[in-house]
Amino acid sequence: MIAVRVWGSPLGAFPRSRTLRRALRDFEGGLLGHDELERVLAGSSLVVIGAQLSAGMSYVVDGMLEWHDIFRPFVAAWRNVTPTGLLRYFDNNFFYRVPHFVGKPEASSYVWPPRVRRYAVFAEPAGLKVVVPGPVTFAYMSRAGPGLDPAELASSIADLLADEVRLAVEAGASMVQIDEPLLSDPDASPDLGTLAAELAGRIVSSAGSSKTVLALYYGSPRPDVYERVLESKVACISIDVGDSPRDSVELLKSKGFGSHCAVLGLINSRAIYEDPLHRLVETASEILKEYEGSEVGVTTTVWLDLVPYEYGIYKVRLLGELVRMVSSKLGVEGSEGWRP
């Protein structure tokens, strides 16, 4: 293994602070105005950006603190789809409102461009990352009306997300992450992997010079699905190592990362317990023993919004420490991007 540069970035959304939870509750109850809510939300977002910068993250998220689930902001921005009843989100104590598509979706507004324009300047010297739901996960976890084929629906979603990404990058986004956790489901088929890889490539084509990541989490994918994922044109592939370390290590040692840069989900963001950093460094070293890429990303196993706020902030600190330890282990003098 050659020496590589190492960067860190949390995978996705942050949990809400007590202050923000109270503000959202008061807003829903008519006790707080929209402008005041926006003030609290903006302040809370700057706090989590600052926490990431303090930890030395090279790419930061704005926290997506008002997102109720990964699909809802896009459902609200598109026509011909509406949120319906709650359904358990994978095996978490967390629920999402199932999108119901009644026709081909069309954009009436965009989610990320205004957010990027608002927060990119505060992310410096790091880059701002935008996260979009993968078209396959979006389509196959939704309800499709009569005459709507899920694969065709996924294709339409990919077209909208490509526009979303293009505008976000033009606004200043430095990284685009496409989340396809459905591919880690044991029942996911190789055909879904092929479709996800193809549609991710369509989104990547709109991402310009920004770094692109295809993220799989809530476990590692089956080898036959992962082989199809490796055909994707994204720059990096992110795998949840911490959920099932033995399976993930075996998969990545046998299949590698192809021509993609490796992103390892190591910090456990589904639990509040302190992570065994030295053991995680050894796991990373084992996976990367034959790695020939020039860079490695280190991230959390899943989004941070599954743990309480104070633990979300603490996990970012641990992630920063792990990035430095992995850098040292791999013989790198410094990591890419911002260092505190």
Helices and strands as residue ranges (DSSP letters): E 5-8, H 18-28, H 34-54, E 59-60, H 72-77, E 78-88, E 95-107, H 112-123, E 127-133, H 135-140, E 143-144, H 150-171, E 175-179, G 181-184, H 190-204, E 211-216, H 223-229, E 236-240, H 245-255, E 261-267, H 277-287, E 295-300, G 304-306, H 309-329
